[in-house]
Amino acid sequence: MRRLACLFAFLLTVGTLPAVAQEQGNAGSDTQPTGGSSEEAQTEDNRVQPMPASVQGDVDTNEDPDAKRVEEMELGEKQEAGTWDGDLYGSARLHTINLYDIETGSSDRKLADGASRIGASGSWQASQGWSVFGRLEYGISMLDTVTSKAQTDSGGNLNPRLHNLALESKNLFVKYGKSWSTYYQVAGAADRFSIFGGDAAGVYNAGTDGGATGTGRSDDAIQTNVFLDFSRWAHIKPFKLNAQYQHGESIPHAEGLNYGSAYSLSAWFETRQNIGFGLAWHDAGIDSADRSALSAIGIDGDAQALALAFKAYGDRWLASLVLVDMKNLETTDQDLYFDGRGVELFAQWAFRKRWWLIGGGNWLVPDSDELQAGQYEVKYTVLGLRYALDSFKHMFFLEWRDDHGKRADGLPNENQLTVGFRWDLG
């Protein structure tokens, strides 16, 4: 943990050096602004700037494909009324990795699929201010071995990832279907590794994609997202306020029992100085009549999570930190639920053209009174390299996971090394 804190601080320091140098250079310059009114100067300040490479990389590695649409809406990109737009896309994500077999105690290096996918999206600009948008996305298993962060993605050659329909404008959209959750907009801020990560924030909870509980790719969810722009009065980017509702989804590992109503709220605030802060809350209700039956798998109340996220970035660096307090959300390797606290950290730095150093880790520890969890804990750091041909959509990567976590019975987890590539089409 101490080593990663030093890495986090190092990337922040390196990333801010160019900005400090630029400010010092501007302060020492004899050049003075000439001509133009204060109104023109304000227009110059508010002009849309190109997206920094670090932010483009953050968008490219965001599991939510609609993250790019959110950025475009913030930039005010529009289409003419009555026009159609569509996209077919795919992403091949193959890699080699050493996989540990618990039963035999052996470790074999295999060629694996790291959650490759295909999809289609389309939009119709109903008016100058409103459009209708839809997306359909499937995971496709190109190899027999699959290493998706969501274990439920491993079955079959084709499995549904997303299917939704939305009505949207620059400041508001309403969506229904299977979508990346409101909770993920904050709790997923550090979920940027190619293969590892996503183990400590409750997103892919209980070995699922988070669909039923509503923390990951939410099933049959109604979502609203509001964008409020206060840039005229303060140096901040549009304020993001998100809400989500589900009802009657099945409880993972509890056959025949369902959640009641599930609610999520999240908000993301980001300054013009490229410092962001997010807060997310999620509650999936448990009927009191079912609690006695659920106690056998460790559930003693609603599935709840409170997440805080922080992000800062410059042109060539980015760092994200997520802190989570959760109850009845995550499970051990023996499928027993527990209460606990988690931390996810991710950082990246372009140390030369096309080359990026990445680092971070995941830590999740059950509360001390959660005896059913045994010795289970998530505790690993990740260090890696990326070589981007033109962006993170076309890259080669290496990730090393230094694992000090344990299974519920006290057996240690194995270190892992993976080398692979990502190649997007469309």
GUSEMI-278650 format. One record per atom (N, C-alpha, C): x, y, z; residue in three letters. Coordinates in steps of 0.1 Angstrom, whole numbers, plus 2048, in hexadecimal, padded with zeros to 3 digits. Layout:
XYZAla;...
This chain:
8087F4800Met;800800800Met;80980D800Met;81480C808Arg;81C818809Arg;82381B7FBArg;8278107F4Arg;82E8117E7Arg;8248177DDArg;8188137DELeu;80E8197D4Leu;80B8277D7Leu;80B82B7E4Ala;8088397E8Ala;8138417E2Ala;82083C7E3Cys;82B8447DDCys;82A8457CECys;82583A7C7Leu;82383B7B9Leu;8198457B5Leu;80E8457BDPhe;80384E7BBPhe;80885D7BCPhe;81085F7C7Ala;81586D7C9Ala;81F8707BEAla;8278667B9Phe;8318697AFPhe;82A86D7A2Phe;82086679ELeu;819869792Leu;812877792Leu;80D87A79ELeu;8078877A0Leu;81289279ELeu;81D8907A4Thr;82889A7A4Thr;82D89B796Thr;83089078FVal;835891781Val;82B897778Val;81E89477AGly;81489A771Gly;8128A8773Gly;8158AE77FThr;8128BC781Thr;81E8C577DThr;82A8BE77BLeu;8368C6778Leu;8348CE76BLeu;82F8C8760Pro;82E8D0754Pro;8248DC756Pro;8198DA75EAla;8108E5760Ala;8178F1768Ala;81F8ED772Val;8268F777AVal;8308FE772Val;8378F7769Ala;8418FD760Ala;83A907757Ala;82F903752Gln;82790C748Gln;82391974FGln;81E91775CGlu;819923763Glu;82592C766Glu;83092676AGln;83C92F76DGln;840936760Gln;84092F755Gly;844935748Gly;83A940744Gly;82D93E746Asn;824949743Asn;82695574CAsn;829952759Ala;82B95D763Ala;83796575FAla;84195F75AGly;84E966756Gly;84E96C749Gly;84496A741Ser;84396F733Ser;84197E733Ser;847985729Asp;845993727Asp;83999671EAsp;83498C718Thr;82998D70FThr;81C991716Thr;81599B712Gln;80899F718Gln;7FD99E70EGln;7F199A713Pro;7E699970APro;7E29A7704Pro;7DF9A76F7Thr;7DC9B36F0Thr;7CF9B26EAThr;7C79BD6EAGly;7BA9BD6E3Gly;7B09B46E9Gly;7A49B46E4Gly;7999AB6E8Gly;7939AF6F5Gly;7869AD6F6Ser;77E9B1702Ser;77E9A670CSer;7799A9718Ser;77999F723Ser;76F99471FSer;765997717Glu;75C98D712Glu;763983708Glu;76C988700Glu;7739806F7Glu;77D9776FFGlu;78397D709Ala;78C975712Ala;784969718Ala;77896C71DGln;770962723Gln;76D957719Gln;76A95B70DThr;767951702Thr;773948700Thr;77F94E700Glu;78B9476FFGlu;78D93D70AGlu;78A941716Asp;78B938722Asp;78292C721Asp;77692E71BAsn;76B92471BAsn;76C91B70FAsn;77691E706Arg;7779166F9Arg;77A9086FCArg;7738FF6F5Val;7758F16F7Val;7838ED6F4Val;78A8E66FDGln;7988E26FBGln;7998D36F7Gln;7A38CF6EFPro;7A48C16ECPro;7A68B96F9Pro;7A08AD6F9Met;7A18A4704Met;7B08A0707Met;7B58A1713Pro;7C389D716Pro;7C488E713Pro;7D088A710Ala;7D387C70DAla;7CF873719Ala;7D2878725Ser;7CF870731Ser;7C086E733Ser;7B887872FVal;7AA877731Val;7A486E725Val;7A9870719Gln;7A586770EGln;7A8859712Gln;7B3856718Gly;7B784871CGly;7AD844727Gly;7A984D730Asp;7A084973BAsp;792845735Asp;78E84D72BVal;78184A724Val;78283D71CVal;78D83B715Asp;78F82E70DAsp;78F822716Asp;795822722Thr;79681772AThr;78A816734Thr;78181F734Asn;77481E73CAsn;76C813736Asn;76780A73FGlu;75F7FF73AGlu;752804734Glu;74D80F738Asp;740815734Asp;74381C726Asp;73D81671BPro;73F81C70EPro;73882A70DPro;72F82C716Asp;728839715Asp;72F84471BAsp;73B841721Ala;74384C727Ala;74785671CAla;74A851710Lys;74E85A706Lys;742863702Lys;73685E702Arg;72A8666FEArg;728871709Arg;72B86E715Val;72A878720Val;73488371EVal;74088071AGlu;74A88A717Glu;74689370BGlu;74088C701Glu;73B8946F5Glu;73089D6F9Glu;727899701Met;71C8A1705Met;7218AD70DMet;72B8AB716Glu;7318B671DGlu;7388C0714Glu;73D8BB709Leu;7448C46FFLeu;73A8CB6F6Leu;72D8C76F7Gly;7238CE6F0Gly;7228C96E1Gly;7278BE6DEGlu;7268B96D0Glu;7188B56CCGlu;7138BA6C1Lys;7058B86BDLys;7048B36AFLys;6F88AD6ACGln;6F48A969FGln;6E88B169AGln;6E68B168DGlu;6DA8B8688Glu;6CE8B068BGlu;6C28B668DAla;6B68AF690Ala;6B28A6684Ala;6AD89A687Gly;6A989167DGly;6B3888677Gly;6BF88967CThr;6CA881677Thr;6CC874680Thr;6D186A679Trp;6D485D67FTrp;6E385B680Trp;6E885468AAsp;6F685068CAsp;6F7842692Asp;70083A68DGly;70182D692Gly;70F828692Gly;71281E69AAsp;72081969BAsp;72080A69EAsp;728802696Leu;72B7F569ALeu;7397F469FLeu;73B7ED6AATyr;7497ED6AFTyr;74C7DF6B6Tyr;7597DE6B8Gly;75E7D16BEGly;76B7D46C5Gly;76F7CB6CESer;77B7CD6D5Ser;7817BF6D8Ser;78D7BC6D3Ala;7947B06D5Ala;79E7B26E1Ala;79D7AA6EBArg;7A67AC6F7Arg;7AB79F6FBArg;7B779B6F5Leu;7BD78E6F7Leu;7CA7906FFLeu;7CD786707His;7DA78770FHis;7DE779714His;7EA778719Thr;7EF76C71FThr;7EF76F72EThr;7EC765736Ile;7EC766745Ile;7EE75974CIle;7F5759757Asn;7F674D75FAsn;7EA74B768Asn;7E3741767Leu;7D773E76ELeu;7D9733778Leu;7D5735785Tyr;7D872C78FTyr;7CB723791Tyr;7CE716792Asp;7C370C794Asp;7C37087A3Asp;7B870C7AAIle;7B77097B8Ile;7B76FA7BBIle;7B16F27B3Glu;7AF6E47B6Glu;7BD6DC7B4Glu;7C46E07AAThr;7D16D97A7Thr;7DD6E07ADThr;7DB6EC7B0Gly;7E66F47B6Gly;7F16F87ACGly;7ED6F779FSer;7F76FA794Ser;7F370778DSer;7FD70D787Ser;7FB719780Ser;800718771Ser;7F771A768Asp;7FA71975AAsp;7F8726752Asp;801729749Arg;7FF735741Arg;7F7732735Arg;7EC73A733Lys;7E3738728Lys;7E0744720Lys;7DC742714Leu;7D774D70BLeu;7C874F70FLeu;7C475B712Ala;7B775E717Ala;7B076A711Ala;7A376A712Asp;79B77570DAsp;79877F719Asp;79C78B718Gly;79A795723Gly;78D79D721Gly;78279671EAla;77579D71DAla;7747A570FAla;77679E704Ser;7747A36F7Ser;7657A66F5Ser;7617AF6ECArg;7537B26EBArg;7507B76DDArg;7437B76D9Ile;73E7BD6CDIle;7317C46D1Ile;72E7CF6C9Gly;7227D66CCGly;71D7DF6C1Gly;7127E56C3Ala;70C7EF6B9Ala;7057F96C1Ala;7068066BCSer;6FF8116C3Ser;6F981A6B8Ser;6EE8216BBGly;6E88296B1Gly;6E08356B8Gly;6DF8406B1Ser;6D884B6B7Ser;6D08526ACSer;6C58586B0Trp;6BD8616A7Trp;6BB86E6ADTrp;6BF8796A6Gln;6BD8866ACGln;6AF88B6A9Gln;6A78896B3Ala;69888C6B2Ala;69689B6B0Ala;69E8A36B7Ser;69D8B26B5Ser;6AB8B76B8Ser;6AC8C46B8Gln;6BA8CA6BAGln;6BF8C76C8Gln;6B58C56D2Gly;6B98C36E0Gly;6B88B56E5Gly;6B18AC6DETrp;6AE89F6E3Trp;6B18946D9Trp;6B68896DESer;6B987D6D5Ser;6B58706DCSer;6B38666D4Val;6B08586D9Val;6BD8506D6Val;6C18496E0Phe;6CD8416DFPhe;6CB8336E4Phe;6D28296DDGly;6D181B6E1Gly;6DE8146E0Gly;6E080A6E8Arg;6ED8026E7Arg;6EA7F36EAArg;6F17EB6E2Leu;6F17DD6E4Leu;6FF7D86E4Leu;7047D16EFGlu;7127CC6EFGlu;7127BE6F5Glu;71A7B66EFTyr;71C7A86F3Tyr;72B7A56F6Tyr;72E79D700Gly;73B798702Gly;73D78C6F9Gly;74878B6F3Ile;74B7806EAIle;7587796EEIle;75776C6F1Ser;7627646F5Ser;76A75F6E9Ser;7757656E6Met;77D7616DBMet;7867556DEMet;7887526EBLeu;7907466EFLeu;78873F6FALeu;78D7336FDAsp;78672B707Asp;788730715Asp;793737717Thr;79673D725Thr;79274B724Thr;78A74F72EVal;78575D72FVal;78976373DVal;78F76F73DThr;79377574AThr;78C78274CThr;77F78274ASer;77778F74DSer;77779275BSer;77679F75ELys;7757A376CLys;76879F772Lys;75D79D76AAla;75179876EAla;75078976BAla;750780775Gln;751772772Gln;74676C76AGln;73A77376BThr;72E76E763Thr;730770754Thr;73B778750Asp;73D77A742Asp;74476D73CAsp;748764744Ser;75075973FSer;74974E738Ser;73B74D73AGly;734742734Gly;72F745726Gly;73173B71DGly;72C73D70FGly;734746707Gly;7327446F9Asn;73A74C6F0Asn;73575A6EEAsn;72875C6F2Leu;7227696F0Leu;71976C6FDLeu;71C777704Asn;71477A70FAsn;710789710Asn;70478D714Pro;70079B713Pro;7077A371DPro;70C7AF719Arg;7137B8722Arg;70A7C4724Arg;7047CA719Leu;6FC7D671ALeu;6F17D5710Leu;6E57DA714His;6DA7DD70AHis;6D17E7711His;6D17F370BAsn;6C97FE711Asn;6C4808706Asn;6BB81070ALeu;6B581A702Leu;6B482770BLeu;6B8832704Ala;6B883F70CAla;6B284B704Ala;6AD85470CLeu;6A9861706Leu;6B286B70DLeu;6B9873704Glu;6C487B70AGlu;6C4889704Glu;6CA89270CSer;6CD8A0707Ser;6DA8A470DSer;6DE8B070BLys;6EB8B4710Lys;6EC8B471FLys;6E08B7726Asn;6E08B8734Asn;6D98AD73CAsn;6D38A3734Leu;6CB89973BLeu;6C988D732Leu;6CA881737Phe;6C6875730Phe;6BF86B739Phe;6B6864734Val;6AE85973BVal;6B184C733Val;6B484273ALys;6B8835734Lys;6B182A73BLys;6AE81F733Tyr;6A9813738Tyr;6AF807732Tyr;6B27FD73AGly;6B87F0735Gly;6C47EC73DGly;6CD7E4737Lys;6D97E073ELys;6E47EA73ALys;6E97F1744Ser;6F27FC742Ser;6FC7FC74DSer;70780274BTrp;711805755Trp;70A80E760Trp;70C80A76CSer;70480F777Ser;70881E77BSer;6FE824781Thr;700831788Thr;70C830792Thr;70C825799Tyr;7178237A3Tyr;72582279CTyr;72581C790Tyr;73281A789Tyr;738828785Tyr;72F832783Gln;73483F77EGln;73E845788Gln;73E840795Val;74784579FVal;7508397A3Val;74A82E7A7Ala;7528237ACAla;75B81D7A2Ala;75881F795Gly;76181978BGly;76C823786Gly;76F82D78DAla;778837789Ala;786832788Ala;789827790Ala;797821790Ala;797814789Ala;78C810782Asp;78B80377BAsp;79080576DAsp;79E80776CArg;7A480A75FArg;7AF80075BArg;7B17F6762Phe;7BB7EC75EPhe;7B57E4753Phe;7BE7DE74BSer;7B97D673FSer;7B37C9744Ser;7BA7C374DIle;7B67B5752Ile;7B27B5761Ile;7BA7BB769Phe;7B87BA777Phe;7AF7C577CPhe;7AD7C6789Gly;7A57D178FGly;7967CD790Gly;78E7D7795Gly;7807D5797Gly;77C7CC7A2Gly;7857C97ACAsp;7827BF7B6Asp;77F7C57C3Asp;7807D27C5Ala;77E7D77D3Ala;7747E27D4Ala;76D7E67CAAla;7637F07CBAla;7547EB7CAAla;7527DE7C9Gly;7457D87C9Gly;73E7DA7BBGly;7457DD7B1Val;73F7DF7A3Val;73B7D179EVal;7447C879DTyr;7417BA798Tyr;73F7B17A4Tyr;7357B47ACAsn;7337AE7B9Asn;72F79F7B8Asn;7337977C2Ala;72F78A7C3Ala;7317817B7Ala;73C7847B0Gly;74077D7A4Gly;73777F798Gly;73078A797Thr;72778D78CThr;72B79A785Thr;72479E77BAsp;7277AB775Asp;7207B677CAsp;71A7B4788Gly;7147BE790Gly;7067C278AGly;7017B9781Gly;6F47BC77BGly;6E87BC784Gly;6E77B178CAla;6DB7AF795Ala;6DB7B97A0Ala;6E77BA7A7Thr;6E87C37B2Thr;6E77D27AEThr;6EC7D57A2Gly;6EB7E279CGly;6F77EB79EGly;7037E57A1Thr;70F7EC7A2Thr;7187EC796Thr;7167E278DGly;71E7E1781Gly;7167E4774Gly;7147DA76CArg;70C7DB760Arg;6FE7D8765Arg;6F67E2769Ser;6E97E0770Ser;6DF7DA766Ser;6D77D176BAsp;6CD7CA764Asp;6C07D2765Asp;6B97D475AAsp;6AB7DA75AAsp;6AA7E6763Asp;6B37EF761Ala;6B47FB76AAla;6AF808762Ala;6A981076AIle;6A581E765Ile;6AF82776AIle;6B682F762Gln;6C0839766Gln;6BD847761Gln;6C1850768Thr;6C085E764Thr;6CD865767Thr;6D286D75EAsn;6DF874760Asn;6DC88375CAsn;6E088C766Val;6DE89A764Val;6EB8A1764Val;6ED8AA75APhe;6FA8B2759Phe;6F68C075BPhe;6FC8C6766Leu;6F98D4769Leu;7068DC767Leu;7058E675FAsp;7118EE75BAsp;7128FB762Asp;71C8FC76BPhe;71E908773Phe;72A91076EPhe;72F90D762Ser;73C91275ESer;73C92275DSer;73092875BArg;72F93675AArg;73393D767Arg;730936772Trp;73293C77FTrp;73E936787Trp;74392B782Ala;74F924789Ala;75791C780Ala;76391A783His;76C91277BHis;76A90377DHis;75E8FE77AIle;75B8F077BIle;7558EB76FIle;7568DE76DLys;7508D7761Lys;7418D4765Lys;7398D075BPro;72B8CC75EPro;72A8C276APro;7228C5773Phe;7208BD77FPhe;7178B177BPhe;71B8A577ELys;71489977ALys;70C893786Lys;6FF891784Leu;6F788C78ELeu;6EF880788Leu;6F187478EAsn;6EB868788Asn;6E2860792Asn;6D885A78DAla;6CF852795Ala;6CB84678EAla;6C883B796Gln;6C482E790Gln;6BA827799Gln;6B181F792Tyr;6A781779ATyr;6A6809793Tyr;6A57FF79CGln;6A27F1797Gln;6997EB7A1Gln;6927E079DHis;68A7D97A6His;6897CA7A2His;6897C27ADGly;6877B37ABGly;6917AB7A5Gly;69E7B07A5Glu;6A97A879FGlu;6AD79D7A9Glu;6B27927A3Ser;6B67877ABSer;6C378A7B3Ser;6C37847BFIle;6CF7867C8Ile;6D977B7C4Ile;6E677F7C1Pro;6F07757BDPro;6F276B7C8Pro;6F375E7C5His;6F57537CEHis;6EA7507D8His;6DE7567D5Ala;6D37547DEAla;6C77507D4Ala;6C77437D1Glu;6BD73E7C7Glu;6AE7417CCGlu;6A77477C3Gly;6987497C5Gly;6957567CDGly;6A075D7D2Leu;69D7697DALeu;6A27767D2Leu;69A7807D3Asn;69D78C7CBAsn;69E7997D4Asn;6A57A37CETyr;6A67B07D5Tyr;6987B67D3Tyr;6957C07DCGly;6897C87DAGly;68D7D47D1Gly;68A7E07D6Ser;68E7EC7CESer;69D7EF7D1Ser;6A47F37C6Ala;6B27F77C7Ala;6B48057C1Ala;6BA80D7C9Tyr;6BC81B7C6Tyr;6CB81E7C5Tyr;6CF8277BCSer;6DC82C7BBSer;6DC83B7B8Ser;6E68427BELeu;6E88507BBLeu;6F78527BALeu;6FB85A7B1Ser;70985E7B0Ser;70B86C7AASer;7168727AEAla;71987F7A8Ala;7288807A6Ala;72B88879BTrp;73988A798Trp;73C899796Trp;74589E79DPhe;7498AC79CPhe;7578AD798Phe;75A8B678EGlu;7688B8789Glu;76B8C6786Glu;7768CB78AThr;77A8D9788Thr;7818DB77BThr;7838E7777Arg;78A8EA76BArg;7998E876DArg;79D8E6779Gln;7AB8E277CGln;7AE8D377CGln;7A48CC777Asn;7A58BD774Asn;7A68B5781Asn;79F8B978BIle;79E8B1797Ile;78F8AE799Ile;78C8A179BGly;77E89C79CGly;77C8957A9Gly;76F8957ADPhe;76A88E7B9Phe;75D8887B6Phe;75B87C7BAGly;74E8757B8Gly;74986F7C5Gly;73B86E7C6Leu;7358677D1Leu;72A85F7CCLeu;7298527D0Ala;71E8497CCAla;7198417D7Ala;70C83F7D7Trp;7058377E1Trp;6FC82D7DBTrp;6FB8217E0His;6F38167DAHis;6EC80E7E5His;6E080B7E3Asp;6D88027EDAsp;6CF7F97E5Asp;6D17EC7E6Ala;6C87E27E0Ala;6C17DB7ECAla;6B37DE7EDGly;6AC7DA7F8Gly;6AA7CA7FAGly;6AA7C6806Ile;6A77B880AIle;69B7B7812Ile;6917AF80EAsp;6857AD816Asp;6887A7823Asp;6827AC82ESer;6857A783BSer;68179983DSer;677794835Ala;673786836Ala;67E77C830Ala;687782828Asp;691779822Asp;69E779829Asp;69F781833Arg;6AC78383AArg;6B1776841Arg;6A876F847Ser;6AB76384ESer;6B1758845Ser;6AB757839Ala;6B074E82FAla;6BE752829Ala;6BF75F828Leu;6CC765822Leu;6D776582CLeu;6D4764839Ser;6DF764843Ser;6E9759841Ser;6E574E83BAla;6EE742839Ala;6F974682FAla;6F7750827Ile;70275481DIle;708762821Ile;70576682EGly;70C772833Gly;70477F832Gly;6F877F82CIle;6F178B82AIle;6E878E836Ile;6EA79A83BAsp;6E279E847Asp;6DA7AB845Asp;6D97B0839Gly;6D27BC836Gly;6D37C0827Gly;6D07CC824Asp;6D17D1816Asp;6DF7D1811Asp;6E07CF804Ala;6EE7D17FDAla;6F07E07FCAla;6FA7E4802Gln;6FD7F3802Gln;70B7F67FFGln;70E8027F9Ala;71B8067F6Ala;71C8157F6Ala;72681B7FBLeu;7298297FBLeu;73782B7F5Leu;7388327EAAla;7458337E3Ala;7498427E2Ala;7568447E5Leu;75C8517E2Leu;76784F7D8Leu;7688597CEAla;7728577C4Ala;7798657C2Ala;7868647BFPhe;78E8707BCPhe;79686E7B0Phe;7978787A7Lys;79F87779BLys;7A6884798Lys;7B2884794Ala;7B988F78FAla;7C288B783Ala;7C489577ATyr;7CB89276ETyr;7D189E767Tyr;7DB89B75FGly;7E18A5757Gly;7E28A0749Gly;7EA8A6740Asp;7EA8A2732Asp;7F0894730Asp;7F9890739Arg;800883737Arg;7FF87A744Arg;7F687D74DTrp;7F5875759Trp;7E787575ETrp;7E386B766Leu;7D686A76CLeu;7D7861778Leu;7CF865783Ala;7CF85C78FAla;7C185C794Ala;7BC850798Ser;7AE84F79DSer;7AF8467AASer;7A784A7B4Leu;7A68427C0Leu;7978417C4Leu;7938347C8Val;7858317CCVal;78682B7DAVal;77D8307E3Leu;77B82B7F0Leu;76D8267F2Leu;76B81A7F7Val;75D8147F8Val;75B80E805Val;74F81180BAsp;74A80A817Asp;73E802812Asp;73E7F5814Met;7337EC80FMet;72E7E2819Met;7217DF817Lys;71A7D5820Lys;7127CB817Lys;7147BF81AAsn;70C7B4813Asn;70D7B5804Asn;7197B97FFLeu;71A7BB7F1Leu;7247B17EALeu;7307B07F0Glu;73A7A77EBGlu;73A79A7F2Glu;7407907EBThr;7417827F1Thr;74F77D7F0Thr;7527737F9Thr;75F76D7F9Thr;75F7637EDThr;76B75C7ECAsp;76C7517E2Asp;7637457E5Asp;75D7457F1Gln;75373B7F5Gln;7457407F4Gln;74374B7EDAsp;7357517EAAsp;72E7557F7Asp;735759801Leu;72F75F80DLeu;73176E80ELeu;725775810Tyr;725783811Tyr;72C78981DTyr;73179581CPhe;73779B828Phe;7367AA826Phe;7387B1832Asp;73A7C0832Asp;7497C3832Asp;74C7CE82BGly;75B7D182BGly;75D7DF824Gly;76A7E1823Arg;76E7EE81DArg;7797EB812Arg;7787F3807Gly;7807F07FCGly;7877FD7F7Gly;7927FB7F0Val;79A8067EAVal;79F8027DCVal;79D80A7D2Glu;7A28087C5Glu;7AA8147C1Glu;7B68127BBLeu;7BF81C7B7Leu;7C481A7A9Leu;7C48247A0Phe;7CA823793Phe;7D183078FPhe;7DC82E789Ala;7E483A784Ala;7EB837777Ala;7ED84176EGln;7F483F762Gln;7FC84B75EGln;807849758Trp;810854754Trp;817851747Trp;81685A73EAla;81D858731Ala;82B85D732Ala;834854734Phe;842858737Phe;84A85B72APhe;84485671EArg;84A85A711Arg;83F857707Arg;84185B6FBLys;83785A6F0Lys;83284C6EFLys;82584A6F0Arg;81E83D6EFArg;8208336FAArg;829836704Trp;82C82D70FTrp;82583371CTrp;81E82A723Trp;81782E72FTrp;81B82473ATrp;81E82A746Leu;820822752Leu;81382275ALeu;80E81675EIle;802816766Ile;80580F773Ile;7FD81277DGly;7FF80C78AGly;7F280E793Gly;7F180779DGly;7E68087A7Gly;7E47FB7AEGly;7D87F97B2Gly;7D57EC7BAGly;7C77EC7BFGly;7C37E17C5Asn;7B67DE7CBAsn;7B87D87D9Asn;7B07DE7E2Trp;7B17D97F0Trp;7A27D87F5Trp;79E7CD7FALeu;7917CB800Leu;7927C280CLeu;78E7C7818Val;78F7BF824Val;7817BF82BVal;77D7B382FPro;7707B1836Pro;7727B8844Pro;7667BD84AAsp;7677C2857Asp;76B7B7861Asp;7707BB86CSer;7767B1876Ser;76B7A887CSer;75F7AC87CAsp;7547A3882Asp;74E79A877Asp;75279A86BGlu;74D792860Glu;754785860Glu;75177C86ALeu;75876F86CLeu;756766860Leu;74A767859Gln;74875E84EGln;751760842Gln;75876B842Ala;76176E837Ala;76F767839Ala;771761845Gly;77E75A848Gly;789764846Gly;79476083FGln;7A076883DGln;7A076F82FGln;79476F829Tyr;79377581BTyr;79778481BTyr;79F788811Glu;7A279680FGlu;7A8797801Glu;7A57A37FBVal;7AA7A77EEVal;7B67B07F1Val;7C27AD7ECLys;7CD7B67EFLys;7D87B47E5Lys;7D77BC7DATyr;7E17BB7D0Tyr;7E47C97CATyr;7F17CA7C5Thr;7F57D57BDThr;7F77D17AFThr;7F67DB7A6Val;7F87D9797Val;8027E3792Val;80B7DE78ALeu;8157E7783Leu;8157E2775Leu;8157EC76BGly;8157E775DGly;81A7F2754Gly;81A7EE747Leu;81E7F773CLeu;8137F6731Leu;81280172AArg;80980171EArg;811808712Arg;80F802707Tyr;8158086FATyr;80980B6F1Tyr;8058186F0Ala;7F981C6E8Ala;7FE81F6DAAla;7F88186D0Leu;7FC81B6C2Leu;7F68296BELeu;7E982C6C1Asp;7E48396BFAsp;7DC83D6CBAsp;7D68346D2Ser;7CE8366DESer;7CE8296E6Ser;7C78296F1Phe;7C581C6F9Phe;7BC8136F2Phe;7B58176E7Lys;7AD80E6E0Lys;7B58046D7Lys;7C28086D5His;7CB7FF6CDHis;7D87FF6D5His;7D97F56DEMet;7E57F56E7Met;7EA7E76EAMet;7F67E66EFPhe;7FC7DA6F5Phe;7FE7DE704Phe;7FC7D470CPhe;7FD7D671APhe;8047CB722Phe;8097CE72DLeu;80F7C5737Leu;80A7C9745Leu;8067BF74CGlu;8017C275AGlu;8077B7763Glu;80D7BB76FTrp;8117B2779Trp;8097B4786Trp;8037AA78BArg;7FB7AB797Arg;8037A47A2Arg;8077AC7ACAsp;80E7A77B8Asp;8047A57C3Asp;8007987C5Asp;7F47957CDAsp;7F87907DAAsp;7F37977E4His;7F47937F2His;7E77907F9His;7DD78D7F1Gly;7D078A7F6Gly;7CE77C7FAGly;7C3779801Lys;7C176B806Lys;7B3767802Lys;7B175A801Arg;7A4754800Arg;79E75280EArg;79174F80FAla;78B74D81CAla;792743825Ala;79773981FAsp;79E72E827Asp;7AC73282AAsp;7B173D827Gly;7BE74282AGly;7C973F81FGly;7C5738815Leu;7CF73580ALeu;7D2742803Leu;7DF7457FFPro;7E27517F9Pro;7DF7517EAPro;7DC75D7E4Asn;7DA75E7D6Asn;7E875E7CFAsn;7E775C7C2Glu;7F475B7BAGlu;7F67687B3Glu;80376C7B1Asn;8077777A9Asn;80377379AAsn;80177E792Gln;7FD77B784Gln;80478577BGln;80878176FLeu;80E789765Leu;806787758Leu;802792752Thr;7FB791745Thr;80179B73BThr;80179672FVal;80679E723Val;7FC79C718Val;7F77A7712Gly;7ED7A6708Gly;7EB7B2700Gly;7E07B26F8Phe;7DD7BE6F0Phe;7CE7C06F0Phe;7CB7CD6ECArg;7BD7D16EAArg;7BC7D76DDArg;7B27D36D5Trp;7B17D96C7Trp;7A27DB6C5Trp;79E7E86C4Asp;7907EC6C2Asp;78D7EF6B3Asp;7817EB6AFLeu;77C7EE6A2Leu;76F7F66A3Leu;76D7FF699Gly;761807699Gly;7628146A2Gly;
